Amino acid sequence: MTPALPAARTPAPAAAGRRPFLYVVLCAAGIADDVSKLIATAQQRTWRVGVIATPRGRECVDAAAIEAQTGYPVRSAWRMPGEPRPLPPADAIAVAPATFNTINKWAQGIADTLALAILCEAHGIGIPIAALPYLNAAQAAHPAYAQSLARLRRMGVLLGDYAPHQPRTGGGRRSFRWEQALDLLAPALERL
């Protein structure tokens, strides 16, 4: 017998002045150093923001600058038992940039990093998630990618419409729409 999934989390109505909390899951990609654009836009749209990076994603950014911008530490490793939680619970999650590796592992339920563990658990909790894929056309042609996107859609993940760039170009920086994650999550924000 298959165990029942936990009931989806119903966010509590927003208290007067309460600002919802957004986790930004950051993956290793050439454009990761532009994540401050997403953070600033989210903050302008009333979100408080915390960043959870894949281990390699953390190497792509200036963690101190992100911490100064958000007021929270950039997380990339599990905390030790008994240590306080450094971030409030998420009201929503934006995965940006969402790399080929992260998309495929996440869709398969592989939780070998803190970022992936949070994404895998968020589905069972019912936290709204938007993902902005960022990969090249050769990666996008792999059959696992289409299967992973289909599974994530069935899980309720809101996917951005990024067109893969050409291999070995590092392209797509100008066409990557960071704010699209927030646009996809706007209906969830209205329910908070």
C-alpha positions in Angstrom: 0.0 0.0 0.0 1.3 3.4 -0.9 1.6 5.8 2.0 -0.6 8.9 1.8 1.1 12.2 1.0 1.0 14.8 3.7 -1.8 17.3 3.3 -0.7 20.4 1.3 0.2 23.3 3.5 -2.3 26.1 3.5 -0.5 29.3 4.3 -2.0 31.3 7.1 -3.6 34.6 6.1 -1.1 37.4 6.1 -1.1 39.3 9.3 -1.0 43.1 9.0 2.4 44.0 7.9 3.6 40.5 7.4 6.0 40.0 4.5 6.1 36.5 3.0 9.4 34.7 2.8 10.9 33.5 -0.5 13.7 30.9 -0.8 15.8 31.4 -3.8 17.5 28.1 -4.8 20.6 29.1 -6.7 22.4 26.6 -9.0 25.9 26.8 -10.5 25.6 28.7 -13.8 27.4 31.6 -15.4 24.5 33.9 -14.7 24.2 33.0 -11.0 26.2 36.2 -10.2 23.2 38.2 -11.4 20.9 36.8 -8.6 20.9 40.2 -6.9 18.4 41.3 -9.6 15.9 38.6 -8.5 16.5 39.5 -4.8 16.0 43.2 -5.4 12.8 42.7 -7.4 11.4 40.3 -4.8 12.1 42.8 -2.0 10.4 45.5 -4.0 7.4 43.2 -4.3 7.2 42.7 -0.5 9.1 39.4 -0.2 11.8 38.8 2.4 14.4 36.6 0.7 16.9 33.9 1.8 19.2 32.1 -0.6 20.0 28.4 -0.6 22.7 27.6 -3.0 24.0 24.3 -4.4 27.6 23.8 -3.2 28.9 24.8 -6.7 26.3 27.5 -7.0 27.7 29.2 -3.9 31.1 29.3 -5.6 29.5 31.3 -8.4 28.4 34.3 -6.3 29.6 36.8 -3.7 28.0 35.3 -0.6 28.9 38.3 1.5 27.1 40.6 -0.9 24.0 38.4 -1.0 24.0 38.2 2.8 24.2 42.0 3.0 21.4 42.4 0.5 19.1 39.9 2.2 20.1 40.0 5.9 20.4 36.2 6.0 23.3 33.8 5.5 23.6 32.0 2.2 22.9 28.4 3.0 24.5 25.5 1.1 25.1 22.9 3.8 22.9 21.1 6.4 22.9 22.6 9.9 24.1 20.5 12.8 21.5 19.0 15.2 20.5 21.6 17.8 21.7 24.5 15.7 19.0 27.2 15.2 17.3 27.5 11.8 19.0 30.4 10.0 16.0 31.1 7.7 12.3 31.4 8.5 10.0 28.8 6.8 9.4 29.4 3.1 6.1 30.7 1.8 7.4 30.0 -1.8 10.5 29.0 -3.6 12.1 30.3 -6.8 14.7 28.0 -8.4 16.9 30.3 -10.5 18.9 29.5 -12.4 17.7 25.9 -12.5 20.4 23.9 -14.2 20.1 20.6 -16.2 21.7 18.7 -13.2 19.4 20.1 -10.6 16.2 19.7 -12.7 17.0 16.0 -13.4 18.0 15.2 -9.8 15.0 17.0 -8.3 12.5 15.3 -10.6 14.0 11.9 -9.6 13.8 12.8 -5.9 17.5 12.8 -5.4 18.3 14.9 -2.3 22.1 14.9 -2.1 22.5 18.6 -1.4 20.6 20.9 1.0 19.1 22.7 -2.0 17.7 19.5 -3.5 16.5 18.2 -0.1 14.5 21.4 0.4 13.0 21.1 -3.1 12.1 17.5 -2.7 10.5 18.2 0.7 8.7 21.3 -0.4 6.5 19.2 -2.8 5.2 17.2 0.1 4.6 20.3 2.2 2.7 22.1 -0.6 5.0 25.1 -0.9 4.6 26.8 -4.3 7.7 26.6 -6.5 8.7 28.4 -9.7 11.7 27.2 -11.6 13.6 29.1 -14.4 15.6 26.6 -16.4 19.0 27.7 -17.7 20.8 25.3 -19.9 22.2 24.8 -23.4 20.4 23.3 -26.3 22.5 20.1 -26.3 21.5 19.5 -22.7 17.9 20.3 -23.5 18.0 17.6 -26.3 18.7 14.8 -23.8 15.5 12.7 -23.3 15.9 12.9 -19.5 15.3 16.6 -19.5 11.9 16.5 -21.2 10.9 13.7 -18.8 12.1 15.7 -15.8 10.1 18.8 -16.9 7.0 16.7 -17.4 7.4 15.2 -13.9 7.9 18.6 -12.3 4.8 20.0 -14.1 2.8 17.1 -12.7 4.1 18.0 -9.3 2.8 21.5 -9.7 6.1 23.2 -10.3 5.6 26.5 -12.3 8.2 26.5 -15.1 9.6 29.6 -16.8 9.9 29.8 -20.6 13.7 30.2 -21.1 14.9 29.2 -24.5 18.2 27.1 -24.2 21.3 28.9 -25.5 23.9 27.4 -27.9 26.5 25.0 -26.3 29.8 26.4 -25.3 28.7 30.0 -25.5 27.7 30.7 -21.9 24.9 32.7 -23.6 21.5 33.6 -22.5 22.4 36.2 -19.8 20.5 39.1 -21.5 17.4 37.0 -22.2 17.2 35.4 -18.7 14.1 37.0 -17.1 14.8 36.7 -13.3 11.5 38.4 -12.5 9.5 35.7 -14.3 9.9 33.5 -11.1 8.0 36.2 -9.2 5.4 36.6 -11.8 4.7 32.8 -11.7 4.5 32.9 -7.9 2.2 36.1 -7.8 -1.0 34.0 -7.4 0.5 32.2 -4.4 1.5 35.6 -2.9 -2.1 36.7 -3.1 -3.2 33.7 -1.1 -0.9 34.5 1.8 
